[in-house]
């Protein structure tokens, strides 16, 4: 345990409202993601959108949330978690208001982009606050509850969206975020612990913000998102995704060069490469991308239910309800088991559950009830690997000055893995002839990928390592 951990463990009692405030903020961001899908048909009708334009609503959010994650994590390490968390919540609320008042599609996209900027800072900052305020023995459980909060949002989101659109209009789906954000802002000012900002001059002062790194992060991740989702192909009438992926690769190379030079000059990079050079953290980020891949693969399970088992499109979401409930149980259970079993065993169990569950979902001989049963270990596995275990490793391994950046990288790798899952499943399914048979083959590939992630988990150490080397670079 590092010196900072020891001090946090012996610090004054954690404010009783701290965790509820963090959970409400995370719940707001997760709920907005959960209610967007049911609202898409209504938004298409209201603004006259085609399917490609409707897809840009999600692309815009991801496009701005990924670089925002790096920026907000950096600002949190510099200026304290409380102002950054509250600012992120405020930006998310402002984006929600802009969407609700949007007179046209351009304003709608701008609102989603603003939501992405705010949303990119909420979860990593909340996780870093938990790392700062709670002793190691309590972190896993708290981070597991954050994962369960996501599951709760995805259970409540679709029926809540349907209710609001029935009794009012789609605008209230986004206006609902305003009172939630107001509650977080009011309670958060007292509940979130103050943290001294890094001095501007003298000993311990951090260098100026790494603007070159931020621009390259935005360029590289932006090209990657647009390349993977093919977000510009339909709008510009050309196939641009190969060029975008090449641009993303070149941007990442330039980012490594710029950040390496910044570190050599004693500056604080936007993406601290020292975190990626530490074996335990590098393995954690690889597994985090795998966890995102496993989580994102859930999206096409409803298509198997409809194509293979004859479930009506309107009832596809209900088929996955047991899986979502299992995801909540997995998040809470993994958090409770972290201290007893260690993060490596918990993560290994999660990927084994995902491999077995997705493999069972790919079996063509199930009836509907067999398929539903097969989705339940998938839910447990997602809850385990996306819950607190991997975030706990990142907190334990990163020194206090880099803790926010470490949590930001968890979010970035998770999002990239999630994006790649949709593209990989769609590509394999189309190559295999489409339809239910193509999807089953694609999910066999997902199961194999999760098996490889389980093997990669064995590279993790069983206990947190010393942070001395990283602390000297922070």
C-alpha positions in Angstrom: 0.0 0.0 0.0 1.4 3.4 -1.0 1.9 6.3 1.4 -1.1 8.1 -0.1 -3.2 5.0 0.6 -2.1 4.8 4.1 -2.9 8.4 4.7 -6.4 8.0 3.1 -7.0 4.9 5.3 -6.2 6.9 8.4 -8.0 10.1 7.3 -11.1 11.4 8.8 -14.4 9.6 8.3 -15.7 9.5 4.8 -18.7 12.0 4.5 -21.9 9.9 4.6 -23.3 11.5 1.5 -20.1 11.0 -0.6 -21.0 7.6 -2.2 -24.7 8.5 -2.8 -23.6 11.7 -4.6 -21.2 9.8 -6.8 -23.7 7.1 -7.6 -26.4 9.6 -8.5 -24.0 11.3 -10.9 -23.0 8.0 -12.5 -26.6 6.9 -12.6 -27.6 10.1 -14.5 -24.9 9.5 -17.2 -25.8 5.8 -17.5 -29.6 6.5 -17.6 -29.2 8.8 -20.5 -27.4 6.1 -22.5 -30.1 3.6 -21.6 -33.0 5.9 -22.7 -31.5 7.0 -26.0 -32.2 3.7 -27.9 -36.0 3.8 -27.2 -36.0 7.4 -28.2 -34.3 7.0 -31.6 -37.5 6.2 -33.6 -39.2 9.3 -32.2 -36.2 11.5 -32.8 -36.0 10.2 -36.4 -39.6 11.1 -36.9 -39.3 14.5 -35.2 -36.2 15.7 -37.1 -36.6 13.7 -40.3 -33.4 11.7 -39.8 -32.3 8.7 -41.8 -30.6 5.7 -40.1 -27.1 7.1 -40.7 -27.9 10.5 -39.2 -29.6 8.8 -36.2 -26.4 6.8 -35.6 -24.4 10.1 -35.4 -26.2 10.8 -32.2 -24.2 8.1 -30.5 -21.1 8.8 -32.5 -21.1 12.4 -31.4 -21.3 11.4 -27.8 -18.4 9.0 -28.0 -16.3 11.3 -30.2 -16.3 14.0 -27.6 -16.3 11.8 -24.5 -13.1 10.0 -25.2 -10.8 13.0 -25.4 -12.8 14.6 -22.6 -11.9 11.6 -20.4 -8.2 12.4 -20.8 -8.7 16.1 -20.3 -10.9 15.8 -17.2 -8.7 13.2 -15.6 -5.7 15.5 -16.1 -7.6 18.5 -14.7 -8.7 16.4 -11.7 -5.2 15.6 -10.9 -4.2 19.2 -11.2 -7.1 21.1 -9.6 -8.8 18.5 -7.4 -11.6 16.0 -8.1 -14.5 18.0 -6.6 -14.5 21.0 -9.1 -13.9 18.7 -12.1 -16.7 16.2 -11.1 -19.2 19.1 -10.5 -18.2 20.8 -13.7 -18.6 17.5 -15.6 -22.1 17.1 -14.2 -22.9 20.7 -15.1 -21.8 20.3 -18.7 -23.8 17.1 -19.0 -26.9 18.9 -17.7 -26.3 21.8 -20.2 -26.1 19.4 -23.0 -29.3 17.7 -21.9 -31.0 21.1 -21.9 -29.7 22.0 -25.3 -31.1 18.7 -26.7 -34.5 19.3 -25.2 -34.6 22.8 -26.7 -33.1 21.8 -30.1 -34.9 23.3 -33.1 -32.9 21.3 -35.6 -30.5 18.3 -36.1 -27.3 20.4 -35.8 -28.3 21.7 -32.4 -29.3 18.1 -31.4 -25.8 16.9 -32.3 -24.2 19.8 -30.5 -26.1 18.8 -27.3 -25.0 15.3 -27.6 -21.4 16.5 -28.1 -21.7 18.6 -24.9 -23.1 15.6 -23.1 -20.1 13.7 -24.2 -17.7 16.3 -22.8 -19.4 16.1 -19.4 -20.0 12.4 -19.4 -16.3 11.8 -20.2 -15.4 13.3 -16.8 -18.1 11.8 -14.6 -17.1 8.2 -14.2 -13.3 8.4 -14.1 -13.4 11.3 -11.7 -15.9 9.5 -9.5 -13.6 6.4 -9.5 -10.6 8.6 -8.6 -12.6 10.1 -5.7 -13.3 6.6 -4.4 -9.6 5.9 -4.6 -8.7 9.0 -2.7 -11.3 8.9 0.0 -11.7 5.2 0.8 -9.1 2.8 2.2 -8.1 -0.1 -0.1 -10.3 -2.6 1.8 -13.4 -0.6 0.9 -12.7 0.4 -2.7 -13.6 -2.8 -4.5 -17.1 -2.8 -3.0 -17.7 0.8 -3.8 -16.5 0.4 -7.4 -18.6 -2.7 -7.7 -21.7 -0.6 -6.7 -20.9 1.8 -9.5 -21.1 -1.1 -11.9 -24.4 -2.1 -10.3 -25.6 1.5 -10.8 -25.0 1.1 -14.5 -27.1 -2.1 -14.5 -29.9 -0.5 -12.6 -29.9 2.4 -15.2 -30.2 -0.1 -18.1 -33.1 -1.9 -16.3 -35.0 1.3 -15.5 -34.1 3.3 -18.6 -36.2 1.8 -21.4 -39.5 1.5 -19.5 -38.9 5.0 -18.1 -38.3 6.4 -21.6 -41.5 4.7 -22.9 -43.5 6.2 -20.0 -42.2 9.7 -20.5 -42.8 9.6 -24.3 -46.3 8.3 -23.7 -47.5 10.7 -21.0 -45.4 13.7 -22.2 -42.9 13.9 -25.1 -39.3 12.9 -25.9 -38.0 16.2 -24.6 -38.7 15.0 -21.0 -36.2 12.1 -21.4 -33.5 14.7 -21.4 -35.1 17.3 -19.2 -35.2 14.6 -16.5 -31.4 15.1 -16.2 -31.8 18.6 -14.9 -33.2 18.0 -11.4 -30.8 15.0 -11.0 -27.9 17.2 -11.9 -29.1 20.0 -9.6 -29.3 17.5 -6.7 -25.7 16.3 -7.4 -24.4 19.9 -7.6 -26.1 21.0 -4.4 -25.1 17.9 -2.3 -21.7 17.5 -4.0 -20.4 20.9 -2.8 -20.5 19.5 0.8 -20.2 15.8 0.3 -17.2 15.6 -2.0 -14.0 16.0 0.0 -11.8 19.1 -0.8 -8.5 18.3 -2.4 -5.6 20.7 -2.6 -4.9 21.7 -6.1 -1.3 21.3 -7.4 0.7 24.5 -6.8 1.2 26.8 -9.8 4.8 27.6 -8.9 7.5 26.2 -6.7 7.9 22.7 -5.4 5.3 20.2 -6.5 4.0 22.5 -9.2 2.7 20.8 -12.3 3.7 22.2 -15.7 1.2 23.9 -18.0 -1.5 21.9 -19.7 -0.3 19.6 -22.5 -2.3 21.2 -25.3 -0.4 19.4 -28.1 -1.1 16.1 -26.4 -4.8 17.1 -26.1 -5.1 18.0 -29.8 -3.4 14.7 -30.8 -5.7 12.7 -28.4 -8.8 14.3 -30.0 -7.5 13.8 -33.5 -6.4 10.2 -33.0 -9.4 9.0 -31.0 -11.8 11.0 -33.3 -10.4 9.3 -36.4 -10.6 6.0 -34.7 -14.2 6.4 -33.7 -15.3 7.7 -37.1 -13.3 4.9 -38.8 -14.7 2.1 -36.7 -18.3 3.4 -36.9 -18.0 4.6 -40.5 -19.8 7.7 -39.3 -18.7 9.9 -42.3 -19.1 7.4 -45.2 -22.9 7.9 -45.7 -22.8 11.6 -45.3 -19.9 12.3 -47.7 -20.8 9.6 -50.2 -17.4 8.0 -50.1 -15.8 5.1 -48.3 -13.5 7.0 -45.9 -13.1 4.6 -43.0 -9.8 3.0 -44.2 -8.2 6.5 -44.5 -9.6 7.4 -41.1 -8.0 4.3 -39.5 -4.7 5.1 -41.1 -4.9 8.7 -39.8 -5.7 7.4 -36.4 -2.6 5.2 -36.4 -0.4 8.1 -37.6 -1.9 10.3 -34.9 -1.2 7.7 -32.2 2.4 7.5 -33.4 2.7 11.3 -33.2 1.1 11.2 -29.8 3.7 8.8 -28.4 6.5 11.0 -29.8 5.0 14.2 -28.3 4.2 12.7 -24.9 7.7 11.0 -24.7 9.3 14.4 -25.3 7.1 16.1 -22.8 8.0 13.5 -20.1 11.7 13.9 -21.0 11.4 17.6 -20.4 9.8 17.0 -17.0 6.4 18.0 -18.1 3.1 16.2 -17.3 1.8 14.5 -20.5 -1.9 14.4 -21.3 -1.6 10.6 -21.6 1.2 9.6 -19.1 3.0 6.9 -21.0 4.6 5.7 -17.7 1.3 4.1 -16.9 1.4 2.0 -20.0 5.0 1.0 -19.4 4.2 -0.6 -16.0 3.4 -4.3 -16.7 0.5 -4.6 -14.2 -1.2 -1.5 -15.6 -0.5 -2.4 -19.3 -2.1 -5.8 -18.7 -5.0 -4.2 -16.9 -5.7 -1.8 -19.9 -5.5 -4.8 -22.3 -8.1 -6.6 -20.2 -10.1 -3.4 -19.9 -10.4 -3.3 -23.7 -11.4 -7.0 -23.6 -14.0 -6.1 -21.0 -15.4 -3.4 -23.3 -15.5 -5.9 -26.1 -17.4 -8.3 -24.0 -19.8 -5.6 -22.8 -20.4 -4.3 -26.3 -21.1 -7.7 -27.7 -24.3 -7.8 -25.7 -26.0 -5.5 -28.2 -26.7 -8.1 -30.9 -28.1 -10.8 -28.5 -31.6 -9.4 -29.1 -31.1 -10.1 -32.8 -30.4 -13.7 -32.1 -33.6 -13.8 -30.0 -35.6 -12.5 -33.0 -33.9 -14.3 -35.8 -33.3 -17.7 -34.2 -36.1 -17.9 -31.6 -38.9 -15.9 -33.2 -39.2 -13.3 -30.5 -41.0 -10.1 -31.6 -38.8 -7.0 -32.0 -40.9 -5.2 -29.3 -40.1 -8.0 -26.8 -36.4 -8.4 -27.5 -35.4 -6.2 -24.6 -37.5 -8.2 -22.1 -35.6 -11.4 -23.1 -32.4 -9.9 -21.8 -33.8 -8.7 -18.5 -32.5 -11.7 -16.6 -29.1 -11.0 -18.1 -29.2 -7.3 -16.9 -30.2 -8.4 -13.4 -27.3 -10.9 -13.3 -25.0 -8.0 -14.4 -26.0 -6.1 -11.3 -25.4 -9.1 -9.1 -22.0 -9.7 -10.7 -20.9 -6.1 -10.1 -21.9 -6.2 -6.4 -20.6 -9.7 -5.8 -17.3 -9.0 -7.5 -16.8 -6.0 -5.3 -17.4 -8.0 -2.2 -15.0 -10.8 -3.3 -12.1 -8.6 -4.3 -10.5 -8.5 -0.9 -11.0 -12.2 -0.2 -9.9 -13.6 -3.6 -7.8 -10.9 -5.1 -8.4 -9.0 -8.4 -6.8 -11.5 -10.6 -9.1 -14.4 -9.6 -12.2 -12.2 -9.8 -11.3 -10.9 -13.3 -10.4 -14.5 -14.4 -13.8 -15.7 -13.2 -15.5 -12.9 -15.1 -13.9 -13.7 -18.4 -14.5 -17.5 -18.0 -18.2 -16.7 -17.4 -18.2 -14.5 -20.6 -16.5 -17.2 -22.7 -18.9 -19.9 -21.5 -21.9 -17.7 -21.7 -21.2 -16.4 -25.2 -20.3 -19.9 -26.3 -23.6 -21.2 -25.1 -25.5 -18.3 -26.8 -23.8 -19.4 -30.1 -25.1 -22.9 -29.8 -27.9 -23.4 -32.4 -29.7 -26.2 -30.6 -31.2 -24.1 -27.7 -34.9 -23.3 -27.4 -35.8 -19.8 -26.3 -35.6 -20.6 -22.5 -32.2 -22.3 -23.1 -31.0 -19.1 -24.8 -32.2 -16.9 -22.0 -30.4 -19.2 -19.5 -27.3 -18.9 -21.6 -27.4 -15.1 -21.4 -27.3 -15.1 -17.6 -23.6 -16.1 -17.2 -22.9 -13.3 -19.8 -24.6 -10.8 -17.5 -22.6 -12.1 -14.5 -19.4 -11.9 -16.5 -20.0 -8.4 -17.7 -20.8 -7.2 -14.2 -17.6 -8.7 -12.9 -15.1 -7.4 -15.5 -16.7 -4.0 -16.1 -17.4 -3.5 -12.3 -14.7 -2.7 -9.8 -12.0 -5.3 -10.2 -10.0 -3.7 -13.1 -10.6 -0.2 -11.7 -9.3 -1.3 -8.4 -6.1 -2.5 -9.9 -5.6 0.8 -11.7 -6.2 2.7 -8.4 -3.8 0.4 -6.4 -1.0 0.6 -9.0 -1.2 4.3 -9.9 0.4 6.9 -7.6 -1.9 9.6 -6.3 -0.8 12.3 -8.8 -1.6 10.0 -11.7 -4.7 8.3 -10.2 -7.2 10.4 -12.3 -5.2 9.7 -15.5 -5.2 6.0 -14.7 -8.9 5.9 -14.4 -9.3 7.9 -17.5 -7.4 5.3 -19.5 -9.7 2.6 -18.1 -12.6 4.5 -19.7 -10.8 5.1 -23.0 -9.8 1.4 -23.4 -13.3 0.2 -22.4 -14.9 2.5 -25.0 -12.5 1.4 -27.8 -13.2 -2.2 -27.0 -16.9 -1.6 -27.1 -16.7 0.1 -30.4 -14.6 -2.7 -31.9 -17.1 -5.4 -30.8 -20.0 -4.0 -32.8 -17.8 -3.7 -35.9 -16.3 -7.2 -35.5 -19.6 -8.9 -34.9 -21.2 -7.2 -37.9 -18.3 -7.9 -40.2 -18.1 -11.6 -39.3 -21.9 -12.1 -39.4 -22.1 -10.5 -42.9 -19.1 -12.5 -44.1 -20.9 -15.7 -42.9 -24.0 -14.9 -44.9 -25.9 -12.8 -42.4 -29.0 -13.8 -40.6 -29.2 -15.9 -37.5 -26.5 -18.3 -38.7 -24.0 -15.5 -39.3 -24.6 -14.1 -35.9 -24.1 -17.5 -34.2 -20.7 -17.8 -35.9 -19.8 -14.3 -34.8 -20.7 -15.1 -31.2 -18.5 -18.2 -31.4 -15.7 -15.8 -32.2 -16.7 -13.6 -29.3 -16.5 -16.6 -27.0 -13.0 -17.4 -28.3 -11.9 -13.8 -27.7 -13.1 -13.9 -24.1 -11.2 -17.2 -23.7 -8.0 -15.4 -24.8 -8.7 -12.6 -22.3 -9.1 -15.2 -19.6 -5.6 -16.5 -20.5 -4.2 -12.9 -20.5 -5.6 -12.5 -17.0 -2.9 -15.0 -15.8 -0.3 -12.3 -16.5 -1.6 -10.2 -13.7 0.2 -10.3 -10.4 -1.8 -11.6 -7.5 -1.1 -8.5 -5.3 -0.5 -4.8 -6.0 3.1 -4.0 -6.8 5.3 -1.2 -5.5 4.6 2.2 -6.9 8.0 3.7 -6.3 9.1 3.8 -9.9 5.9 5.5 -11.1 5.7 7.9 -8.1 9.2 9.1 -9.1 7.9 10.0 -12.5 4.6 11.5 -11.4 
